[in-house]
Structures are given as structure tokens and as C-alpha cells.
Amino acid sequence: MSAPRLATFVERYLVERRRLGFQLSSTAYCLRSFARHVQAAGYRGPPTMEIMSEWARCDSHGSPDPHTWARRLKRLRSFMRWLQQFEPRTEVPDDAIFGRLPERLAPHVFSDHEIVDLLAAARRLGPKPGLRGIVYETLFGLIASTGLRISEAVGLRNGDVDLKQGLLTIRRTKFAKSRQVPLHLTTVEALRQYRWMRDLAGVLQDEDSPFFASTQGRQHGQPVRRADAEIVFRELRDQLGWSNRGTHHAPRIHDMRHTFIVRRVLLWQAQGVDVDQAMLSLSTYVGHAMVTNTYWYLSAVPELMAVAAQRFESCMPEVDDA
């Protein structure tokens, strides 16, 4: 199989999967990267585990960790199974190459101080005059206060943000589902202040225009791109010099979503709320497909393991020492 033909199959696969409601942003990046690697290597023939493992070792961070390579290789698995119908000699990567992955990596749970510092640093972003600072301050603040995914936040349109009712509408997000997200009054006020300043800058105000819009050059009025938000976050993270408390290579934007969930469960525990009864509402609020995805935090995040232990002890019968 030639590299151009492989690239064509990658695009065809992505189209088919997206029609089923999958967004596949990370998967698309990996598959296209793999196709470019095959072309650069001058490789011809069906994809083999040798060429796949060679690509997996070339991650952008230069990681020497086999778990990182295994995660990259896992991104190729579904595509290779799909490709076998057209090229039966295609090999499908398994856990035998780099070893079995841990179930999920523990996130970096942000402290209040870290969130405050992040928003303050975002506010100072240049160039001046301009709205770049308040755009990213508000974007990151919204994610921290609601647990939205970054793709959901940058995908908001003006018509999705109802500040009178204090409600966001998240349309056809991950798993092709839509949901409504109530906002705290302080979040509503921050969004109202941002929108007022943004509107003064002449950004389009019709319902279908992006809520988070760029005000710079040719990108004026266009939605803030996820890739740009990731770059800004990494720059601010490096500037602030946080110590990483998660098991990913560094704190990520997505860890603010994890932090929101962890903080909510800890607050319920402190208030004496029945966590089991409240978990379904939290799962719905953050847009998890299954409540088990929310329960994962009880066993994977150190801050919540004590909560899980207390729940276990409460179910155990008392033992008479005598």
C-alpha cells in the first residue's frame, strides 16, 4: 500500500466515524501523523507492527516511557481493524509490543491558588490594546467553574449562552449528545462582563457567531481554535512553573475538568451529601456517557480515595473486639 493511498483511507475512516457521532480530534491527529511517517520513511506495503511501533516511539515530547508509546499505538488499533477489510494483510497492534496500559492516568488536581494564578496570567496576555487576555481568562475560567471539555467551550455560539437564565446549551458534543449546563451567579457575571467588552470590539453578535472569538488580524470574528488555546495554556503553565501532581507528562487544560469533578465530590462529602445519590446528576452535568466514568475518580484520584475508603467502611459490620 502506498502512503497516498493510506492517507486516503485515513480520511475515509474519519468521515465514516464522524457520521456516527464521534469527534476523533486526537485520533485524527495521530492517524494523519502515522500516514506522514509512513510517507517520510518511504515504506510501501500493508501496515505492520514494526512500522507502527517505530512511529509510536516518535512522540512530540520525545518520551522514553513505553506507556506513552503504548497509548499512541492504541490510537491506531480501531483504524487498523477497519483497514483489514480493504487490505487483509494489515496487522493490528496489541499489548504485546509495549506492555499493557494502566486503566487511566491520574489527573493533576489544581489548587485554588493555581487557578487564580492561571487566570491572572491569562489576563495579562498581549498584545495591548486588545481582548486576547480577557478571551483566554474567561475561557479558562469557564472550564474551571463548569467542568466543560475544551472542545465544548470553544464550540459555544452566542445562542448557546443564555445569561438571563444562567444556562449553557452544549450541542452534539462527545457521543453526539446535547445537554444544558446551569451556571453559578459568579460565572454568569464573568461571562456578562466578557461579552460586554467583546461586543465593544465589534465582534459579530448574531446567535450563530462564536461566543469565544478571536479579535486579532485575519482571525477576527473567528472562533478561538482549540490548538491555539492548548498553546496558550502550555505557555502560561511553563511561565507559572507548577509542580506536576498527576501522572501525565504535565498539567493539561483537561485537568481543570477533572478538578471540577473532584472538588464537587469532596464538597458533597464535607456537607454530608449521599455521594451515591448525587453521582448521577454530576455525571449528567459533565456529559459522561456512563455514570461509571464518574465513579472512576473515587478509585483513581488520591484526593478521593479516602472518600471511597469511608464509603467502604460504612458498609462493613462493626466487629466486637471482645
C-alpha positions as CSV (number, residue, x, y, z in Angstrom):
1,M,0.0,0.0,0.0
2,S,1.4,3.4,-1.0
3,A,1.5,6.3,1.5
4,P,-1.0,8.4,-0.5
5,R,-3.5,5.5,-0.5
6,L,-3.0,5.1,3.2
7,A,-3.7,8.8,3.7
8,T,-6.9,8.4,1.6
9,F,-8.1,5.6,3.8
10,V,-7.4,7.6,6.9
11,E,-9.7,10.4,5.7
12,R,-12.4,7.9,4.6
13,Y,-12.3,6.3,8.0
14,L,-12.6,9.6,9.8
15,V,-15.6,10.7,7.7
16,E,-17.4,7.4,8.4
17,R,-16.8,7.5,12.2
18,R,-17.8,11.2,12.4
19,R,-21.1,10.4,10.7
20,L,-21.7,8.1,13.7
21,G,-21.2,11.0,16.1
22,F,-17.5,10.6,17.0
23,Q,-15.4,13.7,17.0
24,L,-12.0,12.0,16.9
25,S,-9.8,15.1,17.1
26,S,-6.9,13.3,18.9
27,T,-7.4,10.1,16.8
28,A,-7.4,12.2,13.6
29,Y,-4.1,13.9,14.6
30,C,-2.5,10.5,15.3
31,L,-3.7,8.8,12.2
32,R,-2.6,11.7,9.9
33,S,0.8,11.7,11.8
34,F,1.2,8.0,11.1
35,A,0.4,8.4,7.4
36,R,3.0,11.2,7.2
37,H,5.6,9.0,9.0
38,V,4.9,6.1,6.5
39,Q,5.5,8.5,3.6
40,A,8.7,10.0,5.1
41,A,10.0,6.5,5.7
42,G,9.4,5.6,2.1
43,Y,7.5,2.5,3.3
44,R,5.3,0.5,0.9
45,G,3.0,-2.4,1.7
46,P,0.4,-3.2,4.3
47,P,0.8,-1.5,7.7
48,T,2.9,-3.8,10.0
49,M,3.5,-3.6,13.8
50,E,7.1,-2.8,13.0
51,I,6.3,0.5,11.2
52,M,3.6,1.3,13.7
53,S,5.9,0.8,16.7
54,E,8.5,2.9,15.0
55,W,6.0,5.7,14.7
56,A,4.8,5.3,18.3
57,R,8.3,5.9,19.6
58,C,8.5,9.3,17.9
59,D,6.1,11.3,20.0
60,S,6.4,15.1,20.0
61,H,7.7,15.1,23.6
62,G,10.4,12.6,22.9
63,S,9.2,10.5,25.8
64,P,11.2,7.4,26.7
65,D,8.2,5.9,28.6
66,P,6.8,2.7,27.0
67,H,3.4,3.6,28.4
68,T,3.4,6.8,26.2
69,W,4.3,4.7,23.2
70,A,1.5,2.2,24.0
71,R,-1.1,4.9,24.2
72,R,0.0,6.2,20.8
73,L,-0.2,2.7,19.4
74,K,-3.6,2.2,20.8
75,R,-4.9,5.2,18.8
76,L,-4.2,3.2,15.6
77,R,-6.0,0.0,16.7
78,S,-9.6,0.6,15.6
79,F,-8.4,2.1,12.3
80,M,-6.2,-1.0,11.5
81,R,-9.1,-3.3,12.2
82,W,-11.3,-1.2,9.8
83,L,-8.5,-1.2,7.2
84,Q,-8.3,-5.0,7.2
85,Q,-11.4,-5.2,5.0
86,F,-9.5,-3.4,2.2
87,E,-6.0,-4.7,3.0
88,P,-6.3,-8.1,4.7
89,R,-2.6,-8.2,5.5
90,T,-2.8,-5.2,7.8
91,E,-1.6,-6.0,11.3
92,V,-3.5,-4.9,14.4
93,P,-1.3,-3.7,17.3
94,D,-1.9,-5.3,20.7
95,D,-0.4,-5.1,24.2
96,A,2.4,-7.4,23.4
97,I,4.6,-4.6,21.9
98,F,5.0,-2.1,24.7
99,G,3.1,-3.8,27.5
100,R,-0.4,-3.3,28.9
101,L,-1.5,0.2,29.7
102,P,-2.8,1.3,33.1
103,E,-6.5,1.8,33.0
104,R,-6.4,5.6,33.1
105,L,-3.8,8.1,34.2
106,A,-4.4,10.2,37.4
107,P,-5.0,13.9,36.6
108,H,-3.3,16.9,38.1
109,V,-5.9,18.4,40.5
110,F,-5.4,22.1,40.6
111,S,-5.4,24.1,43.8
112,D,-7.4,27.3,44.2
113,H,-4.1,29.2,44.1
114,E,-3.1,27.7,40.8
115,I,-6.4,28.5,39.1
116,V,-6.2,32.1,40.4
117,D,-2.7,32.4,39.1
118,L,-3.6,31.0,35.7
119,L,-6.5,33.4,35.2
120,A,-4.3,36.3,36.3
121,A,-1.6,35.3,33.9
122,A,-4.1,34.9,31.1
123,R,-5.5,38.4,31.8
124,R,-2.0,39.9,31.2
125,L,-1.7,38.4,27.7
126,G,-0.9,40.8,24.9
127,P,-0.8,42.5,22.6
128,K,-2.2,45.7,24.1
129,P,-4.7,47.1,23.4
130,G,-6.7,44.0,22.6
131,L,-9.0,41.4,24.0
132,R,-6.8,38.4,23.9
133,G,-6.2,38.4,27.6
134,I,-9.8,38.5,28.6
135,V,-10.8,36.0,26.0
136,Y,-8.4,33.4,27.5
137,E,-9.1,34.4,31.1
138,T,-12.8,33.9,30.5
139,L,-12.3,30.7,28.5
140,F,-10.2,29.0,31.2
141,G,-12.3,30.4,34.0
142,L,-15.5,28.9,32.4
143,I,-13.8,25.4,32.1
144,A,-12.6,25.6,35.7
145,S,-16.1,26.6,37.0
146,T,-18.2,24.2,34.9
147,G,-16.0,21.2,34.0
148,L,-16.6,21.7,30.3
149,R,-14.4,20.0,27.8
150,I,-12.2,22.4,25.9
151,S,-13.9,21.4,22.6
152,E,-17.3,22.3,24.2
153,A,-16.1,25.7,25.4
154,V,-14.6,26.9,22.2
155,G,-17.6,25.5,20.3
156,L,-20.1,27.7,22.1
157,R,-22.2,30.0,19.9
158,N,-23.8,33.2,21.1
159,G,-27.2,31.5,21.0
160,D,-25.9,28.8,23.3
161,V,-25.2,31.2,26.2
162,D,-28.3,32.4,28.0
163,L,-27.2,34.8,30.7
164,K,-30.7,35.7,31.7
165,Q,-31.4,32.1,32.7
166,G,-27.8,31.3,33.6
167,L,-27.7,28.4,31.3
168,L,-25.4,27.0,28.6
169,T,-26.6,24.7,25.8
170,I,-23.9,22.2,24.8
171,R,-24.9,20.9,21.3
172,R,-24.0,17.5,19.9
173,T,-20.8,17.2,21.9
174,K,-18.9,13.9,22.6
175,F,-21.0,10.9,21.9
176,A,-23.3,13.1,19.8
177,K,-25.4,14.2,22.8
178,S,-26.6,17.6,23.8
179,R,-27.2,18.9,27.3
180,Q,-27.8,22.0,29.3
181,V,-25.4,23.3,32.0
182,P,-26.6,25.6,34.7
183,L,-24.2,28.3,35.8
184,H,-23.2,29.8,39.1
185,L,-24.1,33.5,39.5
186,T,-20.4,34.5,39.7
187,T,-19.8,32.7,36.4
188,V,-22.8,34.4,34.8
189,E,-21.4,37.8,35.9
190,A,-17.9,37.0,34.5
191,L,-19.5,35.9,31.2
192,R,-21.6,39.1,31.1
193,Q,-18.5,41.3,31.6
194,Y,-16.6,39.4,28.9
195,R,-19.5,39.7,26.4
196,W,-19.8,43.4,27.0
197,M,-16.1,44.0,26.3
198,R,-16.2,41.7,23.3
199,D,-19.2,43.4,21.8
200,L,-17.5,46.8,22.1
201,A,-14.7,45.4,20.0
202,G,-17.1,44.9,17.1
203,V,-17.3,41.1,17.1
204,L,-20.4,39.7,15.5
205,Q,-23.4,39.4,17.9
206,D,-25.8,37.2,15.9
207,E,-26.8,33.9,17.5
208,D,-24.7,31.6,15.3
209,S,-21.5,33.6,15.8
210,P,-18.8,32.1,18.1
211,F,-19.0,33.2,21.8
212,F,-15.3,33.0,22.2
213,A,-14.0,34.8,19.1
214,S,-10.6,36.0,18.1
215,T,-10.0,39.7,17.7
216,Q,-6.6,39.5,16.0
217,G,-5.9,40.2,12.3
218,R,-7.4,37.8,9.8
219,Q,-8.8,35.6,12.6
220,H,-11.0,38.5,13.8
221,G,-14.5,37.1,14.5
222,Q,-13.5,33.5,14.0
223,P,-13.9,31.0,16.9
224,V,-10.9,30.5,19.1
225,R,-9.2,27.3,18.0
226,R,-8.6,24.5,20.4
227,A,-5.0,24.2,19.2
228,D,-4.4,27.9,20.0
229,A,-5.9,27.5,23.4
230,E,-3.6,24.5,24.1
231,I,-0.6,26.5,23.1
232,V,-1.5,29.5,25.3
233,F,-2.2,27.1,28.2
234,R,1.2,25.5,27.8
235,E,3.0,28.8,27.7
236,L,1.2,30.0,30.9
237,R,1.9,26.7,32.6
238,D,5.6,26.9,31.9
239,Q,5.6,30.5,33.0
240,L,3.9,29.7,36.3
241,G,6.2,26.7,37.0
242,W,3.7,24.4,38.5
243,S,4.8,21.1,40.1
244,N,3.0,18.2,38.3
245,R,0.9,16.2,40.7
246,G,-0.6,14.0,38.0
247,T,0.7,11.1,36.0
248,H,0.5,12.7,32.6
249,H,3.7,14.4,31.4
250,A,2.4,17.8,32.6
251,P,-0.8,19.6,33.8
252,R,-3.3,20.0,31.0
253,I,-6.4,22.1,30.2
254,H,-8.5,18.9,30.6
255,D,-7.2,18.6,34.2
256,M,-9.4,21.6,35.0
257,R,-12.4,19.4,34.1
258,H,-11.1,16.6,36.3
259,T,-10.5,19.2,39.1
260,F,-14.1,20.4,38.9
261,I,-15.4,16.8,39.4
262,V,-13.0,16.1,42.2
263,R,-13.9,19.3,44.1
264,R,-17.6,18.7,43.7
265,V,-17.4,15.2,45.3
266,L,-15.1,16.4,48.1
267,L,-17.6,19.2,48.8
268,W,-20.5,16.8,48.9
269,Q,-18.5,14.6,51.3
270,A,-17.8,17.6,53.6
271,Q,-21.5,18.6,53.5
272,G,-22.7,15.1,54.3
273,V,-24.4,14.6,51.0
274,D,-25.0,11.0,49.9
275,V,-22.4,10.8,47.1
276,D,-24.1,7.7,45.5
277,Q,-27.4,9.6,45.2
278,A,-25.7,12.7,43.7
279,M,-23.3,10.9,41.3
280,L,-25.8,10.5,38.5
281,S,-26.6,14.2,38.5
282,L,-22.9,15.0,38.4
283,S,-22.4,12.5,35.5
284,T,-25.2,14.2,33.6
285,Y,-23.9,17.7,34.3
286,V,-20.4,17.0,32.9
287,G,-21.7,14.9,29.9
288,H,-20.3,11.5,30.8
289,A,-21.9,8.7,28.7
290,M,-22.0,6.3,31.7
291,V,-22.1,7.1,35.4
292,T,-19.2,4.5,35.8
293,N,-16.9,7.1,34.1
294,T,-17.7,9.5,37.0
295,Y,-17.2,6.8,39.7
296,W,-13.7,6.2,38.3
297,Y,-12.5,9.2,40.2
298,L,-13.2,7.6,43.5
299,S,-10.5,4.9,42.8
300,A,-8.0,6.8,40.6
301,V,-7.6,10.2,42.3
302,P,-5.7,10.3,45.6
303,E,-7.9,13.1,46.9
304,L,-11.0,10.9,46.6
305,M,-9.6,7.6,47.6
306,A,-10.3,8.5,51.3
307,V,-13.9,9.1,50.3
308,A,-14.1,5.6,48.7
309,A,-12.5,4.1,51.9
310,Q,-15.1,5.8,54.1
311,R,-17.9,4.6,51.9
312,F,-16.5,1.0,52.2
313,E,-16.1,1.2,55.9
314,S,-19.7,2.5,56.3
315,C,-20.9,-0.7,54.6
316,M,-18.9,-3.1,56.8
317,P,-20.4,-4.5,60.0
318,E,-18.9,-3.5,63.3
319,V,-16.6,-6.1,64.9
320,D,-16.7,-6.6,68.6
321,D,-13.1,-6.6,69.9
322,A,-14.1,-8.7,72.8
